[in-house]
């Protein structure tokens, strides 16, 4: 079965490209944390390719502008890039999508805490801080918010006595089932 043809960009290659040959996307609205990216690169290297548009006259970074900046700052001379061809409109949309879509996701905080705890405090290159991990692990409640107490919930769900709202007769839980 053939895959349906979908509108989109044309992938042309994956290759290492000299950073000096790359142009930042003009007007990129995102302001990234280059220092956090540098820490990640020092620990893990470049594990994700930049997405680069070949316009025929220049290679423009659509996704990964701050990673490109971090690679330069770390003294790297090349970057692994996915090279595509697309229209100006597609380029703009790809840049906007790359900047926004990750923000729309959420975390399962239990799974996140488990992954972070498994690092035994070595958070280098993850972007996570010790205080963030402590918050997740301790599940601190806001001031004035009462801690969950199962006995209170059990008492509300299974009270020892019941009162009929119509006649006021009081009986125990065992009598209610009879």
Secondary structure, DSSP 8 states (H G I E B T S, - for coil): ------S--EEEEEEEEEGGGEEE-TT------HHHHHHHHHHH---S-EEEEE-SS-EEEEE-HHHHHHHHHTT--EEEEEEEE--HHHHHHHHHHHHHGGGG----HHHHHHHHHTTTT--TTSS--HHHHHHHHHT---TT-----HHHHHHHHS-SEEE-TTT--EEEHHHHH-
